[in-house]
Amino acid sequence: MAVALIALVAVAGAAITAGQSSQPSADAVLNDTRDRYATAESLVTTAEITVGNATTNETATVEFVASGNQSRTVVEAPNATYRTGVNESVAWYVGPNRTAAWDRNTSASPVDGEQTPTHLADRAVDDWENVSTEYLRRGSDDGTEAHVVEVRHEEGDGRATLWIAQSDSRLLRTEMTDGTNRTVVDYRDTRFNASVHESTFDPPSDRISITSITRYDTFSAVQANTSLDLPRLDATFREGSVIERMSSTTVAQQYRDAGDNVTVVSTTSDRQFDSENATRVTVNGHDANVTTVRDRAVVYWRTDGVRTAVAVDASEDRAVELARRLVE
């Protein structure tokens, strides 16, 4: 259900002002909607989702918060609660029978690290590329003036009806069907650009075996607060995080170099990270591997019980070049 919320939140988001006399086109409303969500620095929303068919219905409440490249989703189902999130350093999941955390910048985890307002909008529009649209009417079903727009897949029975607030760009309601199943999402208390505290995205300490996450503004401060001998990139240092677990230590350093965001990770975790698509390379005398994980190029190797990784939103050649510039 969280996936349904994410897709539906992103499909729509901005409204044409109520003062306009002419009826806008459906495409214009949807384009403005997408832009509204995509340009938001943060998003906080709550939704009630009902999924059903001719024989059964299930309802859950979903709370979603995103700020920058961090996010948290909480799903309250009748018999269970599920939480997922990503912050600058880790991606995490907490369910009734399973909890886990991953080093975000080196792991291909089942928690999507790109649930930001911008990426949500991009993903949803991609999902609805082959569609026809129709502006149905202006409505006020719940007392809020809204544009009502229908979106239909050109092939198959899939369609969605969207209610978008005319005054402040809130998505009010979505009804979606594939011909058999029907999903209804009612949104409440949606806020754009709200102030969100960094701790919102940290995993719950009583369920995840992370004893602490401490952030520092300088390389020297990071190095002084860990026993690991850290490599350093000859670039602009932005932030460092020291993540202490019962069984391991992970340090994530954030740099800016020639317009690229670069992450350097050092970890004593024994969790295996291998990719069948990795290419063997040599980095400063170390046998290493380079691969692409969720659109990030990652170079990684292991030496004396410590795994080092360099990740960048660029090509694999760029990642290798950065890795070779590390000062150890």
C-alpha positions in Angstrom: 0.0 0.0 0.0 2.9 2.3 0.6 3.9 1.9 -3.0 0.4 2.9 -4.1 0.6 6.0 -2.0 4.0 7.0 -3.4 2.8 6.6 -7.0 -0.4 8.4 -6.5 1.1 11.3 -4.5 3.4 12.0 -7.3 1.0 11.9 -10.2 -0.6 15.1 -9.2 0.1 18.2 -7.2 -0.6 21.7 -8.4 -3.9 23.4 -9.1 -5.1 26.2 -11.5 -6.4 29.1 -9.4 -10.1 29.2 -8.8 -10.3 32.7 -10.2 -9.7 31.5 -13.8 -12.8 31.8 -16.0 -11.8 29.3 -18.7 -11.6 25.6 -18.1 -8.0 24.3 -18.1 -7.0 21.2 -20.0 -6.4 18.0 -18.2 -2.8 17.9 -19.4 -2.2 21.5 -18.1 -3.6 20.5 -14.7 -1.4 17.4 -14.5 1.7 19.1 -15.7 1.3 21.9 -13.1 0.5 19.3 -10.5 3.7 17.3 -11.2 5.7 20.5 -11.0 4.2 21.5 -7.7 5.3 18.3 -6.1 8.6 18.1 -7.9 9.7 21.6 -6.7 8.7 21.1 -3.1 11.7 21.0 -0.7 9.7 18.9 1.7 6.4 17.0 1.8 4.3 15.8 4.7 1.1 14.0 4.1 -1.3 11.5 5.6 -3.6 9.3 3.5 -6.2 6.6 4.0 -6.0 3.9 1.4 -8.7 1.4 0.6 -8.0 -1.5 -1.8 -10.8 -3.8 -2.7 -12.6 -5.8 -5.3 -16.0 -7.6 -5.5 -15.3 -9.8 -2.5 -13.0 -8.0 -0.1 -11.7 -4.6 1.1 -8.6 -3.7 3.0 -7.9 -0.3 4.5 -4.7 1.2 5.9 -3.5 4.7 7.0 -0.2 5.9 5.5 2.0 8.7 6.8 4.7 10.0 4.5 7.4 12.5 5.1 10.2 13.6 2.6 12.8 16.3 2.8 15.7 16.5 0.4 16.9 13.0 -0.3 15.5 11.6 3.0 12.1 10.0 3.6 10.0 8.0 6.0 6.8 6.0 5.4 4.6 4.5 8.2 1.8 2.1 7.2 -0.9 1.3 9.8 -2.8 -1.7 8.7 -5.5 -3.4 10.8 -3.2 -6.1 12.2 0.3 -4.7 11.7 2.5 -1.6 11.4 5.2 -1.2 8.8 7.9 1.5 8.8 10.6 2.3 6.2 12.9 5.2 5.8 16.2 6.6 4.5 18.4 9.3 5.9 21.8 10.5 4.7 23.5 7.3 5.9 21.2 4.3 6.2 18.0 2.8 4.8 15.9 0.9 7.2 12.8 -1.3 7.6 10.7 -2.3 10.6 7.9 -4.8 10.3 6.0 -7.1 12.7 8.4 -9.9 12.2 11.5 -8.4 10.7 13.8 -5.4 11.1 16.8 -4.4 9.1 19.1 -1.5 8.2 21.5 -1.0 5.3 24.4 1.3 4.6 22.5 3.5 2.1 25.3 4.6 -0.1 26.8 1.1 -0.8 23.8 -1.2 -0.7 21.1 -2.4 -3.1 18.4 -2.5 -0.4 14.7 -3.2 -0.7 14.1 0.3 0.7 14.0 2.9 -2.1 16.4 5.7 -1.3 14.7 8.1 -3.8 11.3 8.8 -2.3 11.8 12.5 -2.5 9.1 14.9 -3.8 11.1 15.3 -7.1 11.7 11.6 -7.7 8.1 10.7 -6.7 6.8 13.0 -9.4 9.2 11.7 -12.1 8.4 8.1 -11.3 4.6 8.6 -11.4 4.7 10.5 -14.7 6.8 7.7 -16.2 4.2 5.2 -15.1 1.5 7.2 -16.9 3.2 7.8 -20.2 0.8 6.0 -22.6 -2.4 7.6 -21.4 -5.3 9.7 -22.5 -6.5 12.5 -20.2 -9.9 14.3 -19.7 -10.9 17.3 -17.6 -14.2 16.1 -16.1 -15.4 19.1 -14.1 -14.8 21.5 -11.3 -16.1 19.9 -8.1 -16.4 20.4 -4.3 -17.2 16.9 -3.1 -15.8 17.5 0.4 -16.3 21.3 0.4 -12.9 22.1 -1.2 -13.0 23.5 -4.7 -11.2 21.0 -6.9 -10.3 20.1 -10.5 -11.5 16.6 -11.3 -9.3 14.9 -14.0 -9.4 11.4 -15.4 -6.4 9.5 -16.7 -6.8 6.3 -18.8 -4.3 3.8 -20.0 -4.5 3.6 -23.8 -4.3 -0.2 -23.5 -6.3 -2.1 -20.9 -8.9 -1.0 -18.3 -6.6 1.0 -16.0 -7.9 4.5 -15.1 -7.6 7.0 -12.3 -9.8 10.0 -11.3 -7.9 12.7 -9.4 -9.4 15.5 -7.3 -6.9 18.4 -7.0 -7.5 21.5 -4.8 -7.7 24.6 -6.9 -6.5 26.9 -4.1 -3.3 25.4 -2.8 -2.2 22.4 -5.0 -3.2 19.7 -2.6 -4.1 16.3 -4.0 -7.4 15.5 -2.2 -8.5 12.1 -3.5 -7.6 9.5 -6.0 -9.8 6.7 -7.3 -7.9 4.1 -9.3 -9.1 0.8 -11.0 -7.7 -1.8 -13.3 -11.1 -3.3 -14.1 -11.0 -5.7 -11.2 -9.4 -4.0 -8.2 -10.2 -0.6 -7.0 -7.9 1.7 -4.9 -9.2 4.8 -3.2 -6.8 7.3 -1.5 -8.1 10.1 0.6 -5.4 12.6 1.5 -5.4 14.6 4.7 -3.1 17.3 6.1 -0.8 17.7 3.1 1.9 20.3 3.7 4.6 21.5 1.3 8.0 23.0 2.5 7.3 22.2 6.1 10.2 22.2 8.6 11.2 18.6 9.2 13.7 17.7 11.9 16.6 15.4 10.9 15.8 12.9 13.6 12.5 12.1 11.8 14.4 9.9 9.4 16.4 8.0 11.9 15.4 4.3 12.5 13.7 3.5 15.8 16.5 2.7 18.3 14.4 0.1 20.1 14.0 -2.0 17.0 17.1 -1.5 14.9 20.6 -2.5 16.2 22.1 0.9 15.6 23.3 2.3 18.9 24.1 5.8 17.6 24.3 8.0 14.5 26.5 11.1 15.0 27.0 13.7 12.3 30.1 16.0 12.0 30.9 19.1 9.9 34.6 18.5 9.4 36.8 15.5 8.4 39.0 16.0 11.5 36.0 15.7 13.8 34.8 12.5 12.0 38.3 11.0 12.3 38.6 12.0 15.9 35.3 10.1 16.8 36.0 6.7 15.2 38.7 4.1 15.6 38.8 3.5 11.8 41.6 4.9 9.8 39.6 6.9 7.3 40.6 7.7 3.7 40.1 11.3 2.6 39.1 12.8 -0.7 40.8 15.9 -2.0 37.5 17.7 -2.5 35.1 19.9 -0.6 34.0 18.1 2.6 30.3 18.6 3.4 29.4 16.2 6.3 30.4 13.0 7.9 28.3 10.4 9.9 29.6 7.8 12.3 27.1 4.9 12.7 27.8 2.6 15.6 26.1 -0.8 15.8 26.5 -3.6 18.3 28.6 -5.5 15.7 30.0 -3.0 13.4 31.0 0.6 12.7 30.2 2.5 9.5 31.5 6.0 8.6 29.9 7.9 5.6 31.6 11.0 4.3 29.9 13.4 2.0 31.9 15.5 -0.5 31.3 17.8 -3.4 33.6 17.6 -6.4 33.2 19.3 -9.8 29.4 19.5 -9.3 29.1 15.8 -8.2 27.9 14.6 -4.8 30.4 11.9 -3.7 30.0 9.5 -0.8 33.0 7.7 0.8 32.0 4.8 3.1 34.2 2.8 5.5 32.6 -0.1 7.3 33.5 -3.1 9.4 30.2 -4.8 8.6 30.5 -8.4 7.4 27.4 -8.1 5.2 28.3 -9.3 1.7 28.0 -6.8 -1.1 28.6 -8.3 -4.5 27.1 -7.7 -8.0 27.2 -10.1 -10.9 27.5 -7.1 -13.1 30.6 -5.7 -11.4 33.9 -5.1 -13.2 37.3 -5.8 -11.7 39.5 -2.7 -11.3 42.6 -1.7 -9.3 42.4 1.2 -6.8 45.7 2.3 -5.2 47.0 -1.3 -5.2 43.8 -2.8 -4.0 41.7 -5.3 -6.0 38.3 -3.6 -6.3 35.0 -3.9 -8.1 32.9 -1.2 -9.8 29.2 -1.5 -10.5 26.0 0.7 -10.7 23.4 0.5 -8.0 20.2 2.5 -8.3 21.8 4.9 -10.8 24.8 5.4 -8.6 28.3 4.2 -9.7 30.0 2.4 -6.8 33.6 1.2 -6.4 34.2 -1.1 -3.4 37.0 -3.2 -2.0 38.0 -4.8 1.3 41.3 -4.5 3.2 42.2 -5.7 6.7 38.6 -6.3 7.7 37.4 -2.8 6.5 35.3 -2.4 3.4 35.7 0.9 1.5 33.3 2.2 -1.1 33.1 5.3 -3.2 29.7 6.2 -4.7 28.8 9.0 -7.1 25.8 10.0 -9.3 27.9 9.7 -12.5 29.6 7.1 -14.7 31.6 4.2 -13.4 34.8 5.7 -14.9 34.1 8.8 -12.8 33.7 6.6 -9.7 37.0 4.9 -10.3 38.8 8.2 -10.9 37.5 9.5 -7.5 38.4 6.3 -5.7 42.0 6.6 -7.0 42.2 10.1 -5.6 41.6 8.9 -2.0 44.3 9.8 0.4 44.9 7.0 2.9 
